[in-house]
């Protein structure tokens, strides 16, 4: 069964609100997100979310019926998939974590991003599994606002994206790239950090760019784009200074890495599937413990 065959699902906002209320993990996350938006938007937050999803589902149905050219998302059933169907596929999992030391309070001092690659169906363990990790000492970084509690998160998100990009570059037969956590974070709360210096970026890239030319190319492309399209909008009074000093505004750098990740994945044939893995704990679903979904969502949206 695919999305087109699912004709019994209602497209009304009211029906969708009922569906959301029956899934606790989604309701909890929506409630948390509602507290992050302006107070004037909170009353209609759930209704607006339901309206957006309703329109999205409608667009997906139109594309499935051939009534819409730009297919934003497509859904395919994978409940009949078995191990023989994915024999030889290469999957990489990226996960970042912070090391802490107990002083007057827990203080993160070290970030470590792990990369775990598996080739399904491979009998030789040396060929089947490969693990790397890349440490970054937070105190070595000059930029970013270290006094802010979210400084480690900015570093972790940046390092994880570079870890994913590195996995794409060094694994020509990669089929699936998974990140621990959501693919895209609500970044507005991270705004206002001091820009990273070029030395900071070199520390990041030293861990992830095996070829020096790749690191230099990434920096060059970002600074060219930032100087023309980004910095004049977010810091018009300091745009020339930031470009001259080769500074990397954190959120702009993260957005650039997202685009590079998507661009690289779309250039592969077949396209690489990029997924976020979010833990749901032991929350029940229809009276049973949560299990992996048997429906796979593909995004063809270009950023």
C-alpha positions as CSV (number, residue, x, y, z in Angstrom):
1,X,0.0,0.0,0.0
2,X,1.3,3.5,-0.8
3,X,0.1,7.0,0.0
4,X,-2.2,7.1,-3.0
5,X,-4.0,4.0,-1.9
6,X,-4.7,5.4,1.6
7,X,-8.1,6.9,0.6
8,X,-9.7,6.6,4.0
9,X,-7.5,9.2,5.7
10,X,-9.4,12.5,6.2
11,X,-7.9,15.8,5.1
12,X,-9.8,17.9,7.5
13,X,-8.1,20.0,10.2
14,X,-10.4,18.6,12.8
15,X,-9.6,15.0,11.9
16,X,-5.9,15.8,12.0
17,X,-6.1,17.4,15.4
18,X,-7.7,14.2,16.7
19,X,-4.8,12.2,15.2
20,X,-2.3,14.4,16.9
21,X,-4.0,14.1,20.2
22,X,-3.8,10.3,20.0
23,X,0.0,10.4,19.7
24,X,1.6,11.5,23.0
25,X,5.1,12.1,21.8
26,X,4.0,14.4,19.1
27,X,1.7,16.3,21.4
28,X,4.5,16.8,24.0
29,X,6.8,18.1,21.3
30,X,4.2,20.5,19.9
31,X,3.5,21.8,23.4
32,X,7.2,22.5,23.9
33,X,7.4,24.3,20.6
34,X,4.4,26.4,21.4
35,X,6.2,27.9,24.3
36,X,9.0,29.1,22.0
37,X,6.8,31.2,19.7
38,X,5.4,34.6,20.4
39,X,2.5,34.7,22.9
40,X,0.2,36.1,20.2
41,X,0.7,32.9,18.2
42,X,0.3,30.3,20.9
43,X,-3.5,30.2,20.9
44,X,-3.7,29.1,17.3
45,X,-0.4,27.1,17.3
46,X,-2.0,23.6,17.2
47,X,-4.7,24.7,14.6
48,X,-2.0,26.3,12.4
49,X,0.1,23.2,12.6
50,X,-2.9,21.0,11.7
51,X,-3.7,23.3,8.8
52,X,-0.1,23.1,7.5
53,X,-0.1,19.3,7.7
54,X,-3.5,19.2,6.0
55,X,-2.2,21.2,3.0
56,X,1.0,19.1,2.9
57,X,-1.0,15.9,2.7
58,X,-3.2,17.4,0.1
59,X,-0.2,18.3,-2.0
60,X,1.2,14.8,-1.6
61,X,-2.1,13.3,-2.9
62,X,-2.1,15.7,-5.8
63,X,1.4,14.7,-6.8
64,X,0.5,11.0,-6.4
65,X,-2.4,11.4,-8.8
66,X,-0.3,13.3,-11.3
67,X,-2.1,16.6,-10.6
68,X,1.0,18.3,-9.3
69,X,4.5,18.4,-10.8
70,X,6.6,19.3,-7.7
71,X,6.5,16.2,-5.4
72,X,7.4,17.6,-2.0
73,X,7.1,14.2,-0.1
74,X,6.3,10.7,-1.1
75,X,5.4,7.8,1.1
76,X,6.2,4.1,0.4
77,X,5.3,1.0,2.3
78,X,8.3,-1.1,3.5
79,X,6.4,-3.6,5.6
80,X,7.3,-6.4,3.2
81,X,11.0,-5.6,3.1
82,X,13.5,-8.2,4.1
83,X,17.3,-8.4,4.6
84,X,17.9,-9.9,1.1
85,X,16.4,-6.7,-0.4
86,X,19.0,-4.5,1.3
87,X,22.0,-6.8,0.9
88,X,25.2,-4.9,0.5
89,X,23.8,-1.4,1.3
90,X,26.1,0.9,3.3
91,X,24.6,2.8,6.2
92,X,26.4,5.4,8.4
93,X,25.1,6.7,11.7
94,X,26.3,10.0,13.2
95,X,26.0,10.9,16.9
96,X,27.6,13.6,18.9
97,X,28.0,13.8,22.7
98,X,29.6,16.0,25.3
99,X,32.1,15.1,28.0
100,X,31.7,16.8,31.4
101,X,33.9,17.3,34.4
102,X,32.5,17.7,37.9
103,X,33.9,21.0,39.3
104,X,31.6,23.5,41.0
105,X,29.0,22.4,38.4
106,X,29.0,20.0,35.5
107,X,31.0,21.8,32.8
108,X,31.2,20.4,29.2
109,X,34.8,20.4,28.1
110,X,34.9,18.0,25.2
111,X,32.8,17.2,22.2
112,X,33.1,13.9,20.5
113,X,31.2,12.9,17.3
114,X,31.1,9.3,16.4
115,X,30.7,7.8,12.9
116,X,29.5,4.2,12.7
117,X,29.4,2.6,9.2
118,X,27.8,-0.8,8.5
119,X,27.5,-2.8,5.3
120,X,24.4,-5.0,5.5
121,X,24.9,-8.7,4.9
122,X,28.7,-8.6,5.0
123,X,30.1,-11.6,6.8
124,X,33.6,-10.3,7.4
125,X,33.4,-8.1,10.5
126,X,36.4,-6.0,9.4
127,X,34.5,-5.2,6.2
128,X,31.1,-5.0,7.8
129,X,31.7,-2.4,10.5
130,X,33.8,0.7,10.8
131,X,33.9,3.2,13.7
132,X,35.5,6.6,13.9
133,X,35.2,9.4,16.4
134,X,36.4,13.0,16.3
135,X,37.1,15.0,19.5
136,X,36.9,18.8,19.8
137,X,38.0,20.6,23.0
138,X,35.5,23.4,23.5
139,X,38.2,25.6,25.2
140,X,40.2,25.6,21.9
141,X,37.5,27.6,20.1
142,X,37.9,31.3,20.0
143,X,34.4,32.2,18.7
144,X,30.9,31.5,19.9
145,X,29.6,32.8,23.1
146,X,31.0,30.5,25.7
147,X,29.0,32.1,28.5
148,X,25.7,30.9,27.0
149,X,24.3,27.5,27.9
150,X,23.6,26.7,24.3
151,X,27.2,27.1,23.2
152,X,27.9,23.4,23.3
153,X,24.8,22.7,21.2
154,X,26.0,25.1,18.5
155,X,29.4,23.3,18.4
156,X,27.7,19.8,18.5
157,X,25.3,20.6,15.6
158,X,28.2,22.0,13.5
159,X,30.4,19.0,14.2
160,X,27.6,16.5,13.5
161,X,26.9,18.1,10.1
162,X,30.5,18.1,9.2
163,X,30.7,14.4,10.3
164,X,27.8,13.7,7.9
165,X,29.3,15.6,5.1
166,X,32.6,13.8,5.6
167,X,30.8,10.4,5.5
168,X,29.3,11.4,2.2
169,X,32.6,12.4,0.8
170,X,34.6,9.4,1.8
171,X,31.9,6.7,1.2
172,X,31.1,6.6,-2.5
173,X,28.7,3.6,-2.1
174,X,26.8,5.2,0.9
175,X,23.1,4.6,0.7
176,X,21.7,5.8,4.0
177,X,23.0,8.5,6.4
178,X,21.3,8.7,9.8
179,X,21.7,11.4,12.5
180,X,20.9,10.9,16.1
181,X,18.2,13.5,16.7
182,X,16.1,15.7,14.5
183,X,17.4,16.7,11.1
184,X,16.6,20.3,11.5
185,X,16.5,22.1,14.8
186,X,14.5,25.3,15.8
187,X,17.5,27.6,15.3
188,X,16.0,30.9,16.3
189,X,16.9,30.3,19.9
190,X,20.5,30.0,19.0
191,X,20.8,33.4,17.4
192,X,23.3,36.1,18.6
193,X,26.4,34.0,19.1
194,X,29.8,35.6,18.5
195,X,31.1,34.5,15.0
196,X,33.6,31.7,14.8
197,X,37.1,32.6,13.7
198,X,38.8,31.0,10.7
199,X,41.0,29.1,13.2
200,X,37.9,27.7,14.8
201,X,36.7,26.5,11.4
202,X,40.1,24.9,10.8
203,X,39.8,23.0,14.1
204,X,36.4,21.7,12.9
205,X,37.6,20.8,9.4
206,X,40.8,19.2,10.6
207,X,38.7,16.4,12.0
208,X,36.4,15.9,9.1
209,X,38.1,17.0,5.9
210,X,40.8,14.3,5.0
211,X,41.8,16.4,2.0
212,X,43.1,19.9,2.7
213,X,41.7,21.1,-0.6
214,X,38.1,20.2,0.5
215,X,38.4,22.3,3.7
216,X,39.7,25.3,1.8
217,X,37.0,24.9,-0.8
218,X,34.2,24.8,1.9
219,X,35.6,28.0,3.5
220,X,35.9,29.8,0.2
221,X,32.4,29.0,-0.9
222,X,30.9,30.0,2.4
223,X,32.7,33.4,2.6
224,X,31.8,34.2,-1.0
225,X,28.1,33.4,-0.4
226,X,28.1,35.1,3.0
227,X,29.7,38.3,1.7
228,X,27.1,38.7,-1.1
229,X,23.9,37.2,0.2
230,X,24.0,36.7,4.0
231,X,26.1,39.2,6.0
232,X,24.6,42.3,4.2
233,X,21.2,41.2,5.6
234,X,22.0,40.1,9.1
235,X,24.9,42.6,9.9
236,X,24.9,45.4,7.3
237,X,27.1,47.7,9.4
238,X,29.7,45.0,9.9
239,X,29.5,43.0,6.7
240,X,32.8,44.2,5.2
241,X,34.6,43.7,8.5
242,X,33.3,40.1,8.9
243,X,34.4,39.2,5.4
244,X,37.8,40.9,5.7
245,X,38.4,39.1,9.0
246,X,37.1,35.8,7.6
247,X,34.5,35.3,10.3
248,X,31.9,32.6,10.3
249,X,28.5,33.5,11.8
250,X,27.4,30.2,13.5
251,X,23.9,29.9,12.2
252,X,24.9,31.0,8.7
253,X,27.7,28.4,8.7
254,X,25.3,25.7,9.9
255,X,22.7,26.6,7.2
256,X,25.5,26.4,4.6
257,X,26.5,22.9,5.8
258,X,22.9,21.8,5.6
259,X,22.8,22.9,1.9
260,X,26.1,21.2,1.2
261,X,24.8,18.0,2.7
262,X,21.6,18.0,0.6
263,X,23.5,19.0,-2.5
264,X,26.0,16.1,-2.2
265,X,23.2,13.6,-1.4
266,X,21.2,14.7,-4.5
267,X,24.1,14.3,-6.8
268,X,24.4,10.6,-6.0
269,X,22.6,8.1,-8.2
270,X,20.5,6.8,-6.5
271,X,20.0,9.7,-4.1
272,X,21.3,9.1,-0.6
273,X,18.6,8.9,2.0
274,X,19.2,11.2,5.0
275,X,17.2,10.5,8.1
276,X,17.0,11.7,11.7
277,X,16.4,9.2,14.4
278,X,14.5,10.5,17.4
279,X,14.0,8.3,20.5
280,X,10.4,8.0,21.8
281,X,11.1,5.9,24.8
282,X,8.4,3.5,26.0
283,X,5.4,5.6,25.0
284,X,2.6,3.3,23.9
285,X,1.1,3.4,20.4
286,X,-2.4,1.9,20.0
287,X,-1.9,-0.1,23.2
288,X,1.5,-1.5,22.2
289,X,5.1,-0.4,22.6
290,X,6.5,1.9,19.9
291,X,8.1,0.2,17.0
292,X,9.7,1.2,13.8
293,X,7.4,2.6,11.2
294,X,6.7,0.5,8.1
295,X,6.2,3.6,6.1
296,X,9.1,5.4,4.6
297,X,8.9,9.1,3.7
298,X,11.1,10.5,0.9
299,X,11.7,14.2,0.6
300,X,12.5,15.7,-2.8
301,X,12.4,19.3,-1.6
302,X,15.5,21.4,-2.6
303,X,16.7,24.0,-0.1
